[in-house]
Amino acid sequence: MTPGAVLRQTIRPLRNTPFARTVVASWRRLAPSDAGPTLVACSGGADSVALLIALASAEPDDIRVAHIVHDMRQREESLADAEHVRLIAASLDLEYHQTEVTGAVTESTARTLRYNALAEIAHTNACAHVATAHHADDQLETFLMRAIRGAAPSGLRAIADRRELRPGLHLVRAALGVTHDECTAFCREAGVTWREDPTNLDTDRTRAAIRSRVVPALREIRPDAAHRVADAVRLQRDAHALVTEAAGAVANDGMTWQRSTLCEHSDLVVGHRLREDAIMKGCSPDRLTQHILVPALRAIRDDSTDPREFDWGSGVVLRVTAHRVELVCADPDD
């Protein structure tokens, strides 16, 4: 089916298909209906359209639709996406909400602005959950991106199926058990078109490069690679829980530790403890990668007694002296 605009049409309900049953069962587990309606974030792409149709086929009274227009693409394209989603919502007789965000200069800032906008729409309309269409292939790509960056178990947990957006509002991802190909097949079966985002083809972006070059090769070797990585992600979540428990038991005085005490624990445990405490002091989680942590961990374990400092950003410094390690806020006048 050629992607493009749709007119108001009859979308075939597919409540009893394997795809719909998988997605709806996950949604009901993650977003109990007695907490309030779910706001489905729909970009107009195949993945979010498939999610929307599956959920609306099951519980239309519990579903609202939202589309966020942002300024990272041509205005004409963005508005065409919005109109596409509005017409699909109308075809399903669903309440539709739209807003615009501006000022995004990177994918990361665009994502933050988009989530903030979705949270506002959800709050205004008494929704308890926001559902996005992240799927098994997104999970695979995220896992690979973080693995080649040298991530610890905290990063290799990849995409969480549920997390808090703000107090009383949770983001849920009910499509992590299905693939992109299954989403497009479901849209075709439902008789609905979708929009394509040309930025997904920009292989200068790491995710797009992995999607176009690496994932197809993996599928040739192991067709069910996305589902097998989902199993690995679940194990990483268990590993992260164990590391978190061990890190919480590391003796400290505020955010100061004896070097000898830290040396009794693995780099994995020490790195997790220092990273989490640095985040509490205001460091960006995205900045505190292994590239930043490893030099500090080496300094803690080496034989040098010379004082050293590691700038972790946001005014936070890790200081290693002869016998102590401490996280401090840098003097703004230095």
C-alpha positions in Angstrom: 0.0 0.0 0.0 1.4 3.4 -0.9 1.8 5.6 2.1 -0.1 8.9 1.9 -3.1 10.9 3.1 -6.4 9.2 3.9 -9.9 10.2 3.7 -12.4 9.4 6.4 -13.0 5.7 5.8 -14.2 2.5 7.4 -11.2 0.9 9.1 -11.7 -2.8 9.5 -11.7 -3.8 13.2 -9.1 -6.6 13.8 -9.6 -7.3 17.5 -9.0 -11.0 17.3 -5.8 -11.1 15.2 -2.6 -12.3 16.9 -1.1 -8.8 16.5 -4.0 -7.1 18.2 -4.2 -9.7 21.0 -0.5 -9.3 21.8 -0.7 -5.5 21.9 -3.9 -5.3 23.8 -2.8 -7.8 26.4 0.4 -5.9 27.0 -1.5 -2.6 27.2 -4.0 -4.0 29.7 -1.1 -5.2 31.9 0.8 -1.9 31.7 -2.2 0.6 31.8 -5.1 -0.7 33.9 -8.3 1.0 32.7 -9.5 1.8 36.2 -6.7 4.4 36.5 -8.1 6.5 33.6 -8.0 6.7 29.8 -4.9 6.2 27.6 -3.6 8.9 25.3 -2.1 7.3 22.2 0.7 9.3 20.6 0.3 8.9 16.9 2.8 10.3 14.4 0.9 8.9 11.4 3.6 6.2 10.7 2.7 2.6 10.4 3.8 1.7 13.9 1.7 4.2 15.8 -1.3 3.8 13.4 -1.2 0.0 14.1 -1.0 0.6 17.8 -3.9 3.0 17.7 -6.2 0.7 15.6 -5.4 -2.3 17.8 -6.2 -0.5 21.1 -9.3 1.3 19.6 -10.6 -2.0 18.3 -10.6 -3.4 21.9 -11.5 -0.5 24.1 -12.5 2.7 22.2 -14.0 4.4 25.2 -10.6 4.3 27.0 -8.6 5.8 24.1 -7.7 9.4 23.2 -5.4 10.4 20.3 -2.6 13.0 20.2 -0.4 14.3 17.5 2.6 16.6 18.1 3.7 18.9 15.3 7.3 20.0 15.6 9.6 22.1 13.4 12.4 19.6 12.5 10.8 18.9 9.1 9.2 20.9 6.4 6.1 22.6 7.6 3.9 21.2 4.8 5.0 17.6 5.6 4.4 18.1 9.3 0.9 19.5 8.7 0.1 16.7 6.3 1.1 14.1 9.0 -1.2 15.9 11.5 -4.2 15.9 9.0 -3.6 12.2 8.3 -3.8 11.3 12.1 -6.8 13.6 12.6 -8.7 11.8 9.8 -7.8 8.3 11.2 -9.0 9.4 14.6 -12.3 10.6 13.0 -12.7 7.3 11.2 -12.4 5.6 14.6 -14.7 8.1 16.3 -11.9 8.9 18.8 -11.2 12.2 20.6 -8.3 14.0 18.9 -5.8 16.5 20.3 -3.0 18.3 18.5 -0.3 20.8 19.6 2.9 22.2 18.3 6.4 22.4 19.8 9.3 24.5 18.5 12.9 25.0 19.2 14.1 21.4 18.8 17.6 21.3 17.3 18.5 17.6 18.0 16.5 14.3 18.1 17.1 14.3 21.9 15.6 17.7 22.5 12.7 17.0 20.1 11.9 13.9 22.1 11.9 15.8 25.4 9.7 18.5 24.0 7.3 15.9 22.5 7.0 14.0 25.8 6.4 17.3 27.7 3.7 18.2 25.2 2.0 14.8 25.5 2.1 15.0 29.3 0.3 18.4 29.1 -2.4 17.0 26.8 -2.8 13.9 29.1 -3.0 16.1 32.2 -5.6 18.4 30.7 -7.8 15.5 29.6 -7.4 13.4 32.7 -5.5 10.6 31.0 -3.5 8.3 33.3 -1.2 6.9 30.6 0.5 7.9 27.4 1.1 5.1 24.9 3.8 5.2 22.3 4.5 2.7 19.5 8.0 1.6 20.3 8.3 -2.0 19.1 10.7 -5.0 19.1 12.9 -3.6 16.3 13.3 -0.3 18.2 14.4 -2.4 21.2 16.9 -4.2 19.0 18.3 -1.0 17.6 18.5 0.6 21.0 20.3 -2.4 22.5 22.9 -2.4 19.7 23.5 1.3 20.0 24.1 1.1 23.7 26.2 -2.1 23.4 28.6 -0.5 20.9 28.9 2.5 23.2 30.0 0.1 26.0 26.9 0.5 28.2 26.5 -1.2 31.6 23.4 -3.2 32.5 21.6 0.1 33.3 21.9 1.0 29.6 21.5 -2.4 28.1 18.0 -2.5 29.7 17.2 -0.5 26.6 13.6 0.6 26.3 11.4 0.2 29.4 7.8 -0.9 28.8 6.6 1.5 31.5 8.0 4.6 33.2 6.7 7.6 35.0 6.4 10.8 32.9 5.3 12.9 35.9 3.5 12.1 39.1 0.3 10.2 38.3 1.1 9.8 34.6 3.0 6.9 33.1 4.4 6.3 29.6 3.6 2.7 28.4 4.9 0.8 25.4 2.5 -2.0 24.6 4.0 -2.8 21.2 7.5 -4.1 22.3 6.3 -7.6 21.6 5.7 -7.0 17.9 8.0 -5.9 15.0 7.7 -3.1 12.5 6.9 -5.6 9.7 4.0 -6.9 11.8 2.8 -3.3 12.3 2.8 -2.6 8.5 1.0 -5.9 7.8 -1.6 -5.1 10.4 -2.2 -1.6 8.8 -2.6 -3.3 5.4 -5.1 -5.8 6.9 -7.1 -3.0 8.5 -7.2 -1.2 5.2 -5.5 2.0 6.3 -2.5 4.0 4.9 0.3 5.6 6.8 2.9 8.3 6.5 6.7 7.9 6.0 9.2 10.1 7.8 12.1 10.7 5.4 14.5 11.3 8.3 14.4 7.6 9.1 16.4 7.0 5.9 19.2 9.4 6.9 22.1 6.9 7.5 24.3 9.7 8.9 22.2 9.0 12.1 23.5 6.1 14.1 20.0 4.5 14.6 19.2 4.8 10.9 22.5 3.3 9.9 22.0 0.3 12.3 18.5 -0.1 10.9 19.5 -0.2 7.3 22.9 -1.9 7.4 23.2 -4.0 10.6 19.7 -5.3 11.4 19.1 -6.8 7.9 22.4 -8.8 8.3 21.4 -10.0 11.7 18.0 -11.1 10.4 19.8 -13.2 7.7 21.7 -15.0 10.4 18.8 -15.1 12.9 15.4 -14.1 11.6 14.0 -13.8 15.2 16.8 -11.5 16.3 14.5 -8.8 17.6 12.6 -11.2 19.9 15.8 -12.9 21.1 17.3 -9.5 22.0 14.1 -8.8 24.0 14.9 -11.9 26.1 18.5 -10.5 26.6 17.0 -7.1 27.7 14.8 -8.8 30.3 18.0 -10.5 31.7 19.8 -7.1 31.8 16.9 -5.7 33.8 17.5 -8.5 36.4 21.2 -7.8 36.3 20.6 -4.1 36.8 18.4 -4.8 39.9 21.2 -6.9 41.4 23.8 -4.2 40.7 21.5 -1.5 42.2 21.1 -3.6 45.4 24.9 -4.1 45.7 25.6 -0.4 45.0 23.2 0.7 47.7 25.2 -1.3 50.2 28.5 0.5 49.5 29.4 2.3 52.7 29.8 6.1 52.4 29.6 9.4 54.3 27.2 11.5 52.3 28.8 11.5 48.8 32.3 10.7 50.1 33.9 7.2 50.2 37.1 5.7 51.4 39.1 4.6 48.3 39.9 1.3 50.1 36.2 0.6 50.5 35.4 1.2 46.8 38.3 -1.1 45.8 36.5 -3.9 47.6 33.7 -3.8 45.0 33.6 -4.4 41.2 33.9 -1.6 38.7 30.3 -2.4 37.7 29.0 -1.7 41.3 31.2 1.3 42.0 30.4 2.9 38.6 26.7 2.4 39.2 26.9 4.0 42.6 28.9 7.0 41.5 26.8 7.5 38.4 23.5 7.4 40.3 24.8 9.9 43.0 26.2 12.2 40.3 22.7 12.2 38.6 21.2 13.2 42.0 23.6 16.1 42.1 22.4 17.2 38.6 24.5 15.5 36.1 22.9 14.5 32.8 22.4 10.7 32.6 23.2 10.9 28.8 26.6 12.3 29.6 27.7 9.7 32.2 28.7 7.0 29.7 31.5 4.5 30.2 33.8 6.8 28.4 33.4 9.3 31.3 33.3 6.7 34.1 36.2 4.4 33.2 39.1 7.0 33.7 37.7 7.8 37.2 37.4 4.1 38.1 41.0 3.5 37.0 42.2 6.4 39.2 40.4 5.0 42.2 42.2 1.6 41.8 45.7 2.8 40.8 48.6 3.4 43.2 48.9 7.1 42.8 48.3 9.3 45.9 48.2 12.6 43.8 44.8 14.4 43.9 42.9 14.3 40.7 39.6 15.7 39.5 37.2 14.6 36.8 34.7 17.1 35.5 31.4 15.2 34.9 29.5 18.3 33.8 26.6 20.3 35.3 29.1 21.7 37.8 29.8 18.2 39.3 33.3 17.0 39.9 34.6 13.6 41.1 37.6 14.2 43.3 40.1 11.3 44.0 42.7 11.9 46.7 45.1 9.6 48.5 42.4 8.0 50.6 39.1 9.4 49.7 36.7 9.8 46.7 34.0 12.5 46.7 31.5 14.0 44.5 31.5 17.8 44.9 30.0 20.8 43.2 32.6 22.9 41.4 33.2 26.4 42.6 31.6 28.7 39.9 34.3 31.2 40.5 37.1 28.8 39.6 
